[in-house]
Amino acid sequence: MLSLPLLNSWLSRPLCNRNRHGCCYNPLSSFSATAFSWRQTKPNVASSVSPVQKVKAKALEEEGEQGFQVVTAMRSYYNDIVIVDTSSSRLLLLDSTHNVHSIFNKGQKWTGSYWDEFASLPAIVPQGPIAILGLGGGTAAHLMLDLWPSLKLEGWEIDEILIDKAREYLGLSDLEKHTQAGGVLCVHVGDALSQSANVPGGFAGIVVDLFSDGKVLPQLQEVATWLELNDKLMPHGRIMVNCGGVHAKASDIRDGITCPEVSSKDGVWVQNSTIKALCQTFPGEVEVSDLRLSWKRMAEGEGENYLALTGPLPDLNEWSAAVPDRLSLTVKQWRPCGIF
């Protein structure tokens, strides 16, 4: 999940459609709520201002008159769903925050954000299926299958209507077809944290990207959740987690564990609540080499999300050599969570 201000880089060029008279126009320049079919699948849910109106207002405020088009907007039981089309990509905006939950770029799979980091996971896990918990529109799956075409991906998403829209507008259906190397995405509609979200023999890796209303799911701040997910791994498997942004106060050291991150400006450690729960679940031993959790923070222009990785810190040079050039430097930014 990315916050809406990052639309800046994706809406840099106006999308211009031509009407039947050949005139160029901005599809939202004279927006009317009646221009879109707003379907409601959850009974008796009040709607005062549609997500389309909010998206338009925010985007125009931040982008001036840069053009874009809303290709679909509706409400499911779980989400307000808006898909925005620009000249270079399509964006999936969800819930009342209208944060960006998926990007479908036209002409390339790279996103310049945390989804790219997930594609480094296959290089450091055993051969076997990789789960994506919180599939959304399939952004991570697109890049992972592009870079690792023999991967078997198992994606869980709770919102069936979102999946239908992702198949229609975000290329998700293409991932459900086997690649020439045998890779494929199997889509599961259901609770990603349920016991049924599992495969025989366990997962080689698990990608966790679970948000609701702009926040990490509260279950991800509980040690019990991470213990259950860890039990779903095969031996030497790992979990890579999008822990969200900076929403925590400066922390002291508790139980001998200090959680990221350290500011490059003032040296103050701050605490991310999801990483805190992970640190408590995977505390490691006394020596740094025994630590069982690593972390990194994306750059300001890439969303500033915190990421976490379970298991011992990989050999960064070997990891760097095993991934595409675009990831070879970013994987070297991972650091073990410190014990003092």
BELWO-V60492 format. One record per backbone hydrogen bond with DSSP energy under -1.0 kcal/mol. CO is the residue of the C=O (numbers start at 1). NH is the residue of the N-H. E is the energy in kcal/mol with one decimal. If there is no record, write none. Layout:
# BELWO-V60492
co->[CO CO]
nh->[NH NH]
e->[E E]
This chain:
# BELWO-V60492
co->[2 3 4 5 7 17 19 23 25 26 28 32 33 39 50 51 52 53 54 55 56 57 58 59 60 63 69 72 74 75 79 81 82 83 83 84 85 88 89 90 91 92 92 93 94 95 99 100 102 104 113 114 117 118 121 129 129 130 131 132 133 135 138 139 140 141 142 143 144 148 149 151 152 153 154 155 156 156 157 159 160 161 162 163 164 165 166 166 172 174 175 179 183 184 186 188 191 194 196 199 203 204 205 206 207 208 210 212 215 217 218 219 222 223 224 225 226 227 229 230 232 234 238 239 240 241 244 249 254 256 257 261 263 268 269 272 273 274 275 276 277 278 287 288 292 293 294 295 296 299 299 300 305 306 307 308 309 315 316 317 318 324 327 330 331 335 338]
nh->[100 6 7 8 11 25 22 19 17 29 31 35 36 75 54 55 56 57 58 59 60 61 62 63 64 66 85 83 81 41 76 74 93 71 72 91 69 106 86 104 84 101 102 82 98 98 94 2 92 90 116 118 120 121 124 204 205 154 207 156 209 138 142 143 144 145 146 147 148 151 183 184 130 186 132 188 134 135 190 163 164 165 166 167 168 169 170 172 175 177 185 182 179 153 155 157 194 197 198 202 234 238 131 240 133 242 217 215 212 220 221 222 226 227 228 229 230 231 232 233 203 237 206 310 208 308 306 271 257 340 254 270 267 263 251 276 277 278 279 280 281 282 290 291 311 337 309 335 307 302 304 303 298 243 296 241 294 319 320 321 322 327 331 333 334 295 258]
e->[-2.6 -1.8 -2.8 -1.9 -2.3 -2.3 -2.3 -2.1 -1.7 -1.9 -1.4 -2.3 -1.2 -2.5 -1.8 -3.0 -2.5 -2.5 -2.7 -2.9 -2.7 -1.8 -2.2 -3.0 -1.3 -1.2 -3.9 -2.4 -3.3 -1.3 -3.0 -2.5 -3.4 -2.3 -1.1 -2.7 -2.5 -3.0 -3.2 -2.9 -2.5 -3.3 -1.0 -2.4 -1.2 -1.2 -1.6 -3.4 -2.7 -1.8 -1.6 -1.1 -2.0 -1.6 -2.1 -2.8 -1.0 -2.4 -3.2 -2.8 -2.8 -2.2 -2.3 -1.5 -2.6 -2.4 -1.4 -2.5 -2.7 -2.2 -1.6 -2.0 -2.3 -2.8 -2.6 -3.3 -2.2 -2.4 -1.4 -1.8 -2.2 -2.3 -2.5 -2.4 -1.7 -2.9 -1.8 -1.8 -1.0 -1.2 -2.3 -1.5 -2.7 -2.9 -2.6 -2.2 -1.5 -1.3 -2.2 -1.9 -2.9 -1.3 -2.4 -2.7 -3.4 -2.6 -1.7 -1.6 -2.7 -1.8 -1.8 -1.5 -1.2 -2.1 -2.0 -2.2 -2.5 -1.6 -1.3 -1.5 -2.8 -2.2 -2.0 -2.3 -2.6 -1.9 -3.4 -1.4 -2.4 -1.4 -1.4 -2.1 -1.7 -1.4 -1.1 -2.4 -1.8 -2.1 -2.9 -2.0 -1.5 -2.8 -1.6 -1.6 -2.1 -2.5 -2.4 -2.4 -2.8 -1.8 -1.8 -1.1 -3.0 -2.7 -1.8 -2.7 -2.7 -2.7 -2.5 -1.9 -1.1 -2.0 -2.1 -1.6 -1.2 -2.8 -1.7]
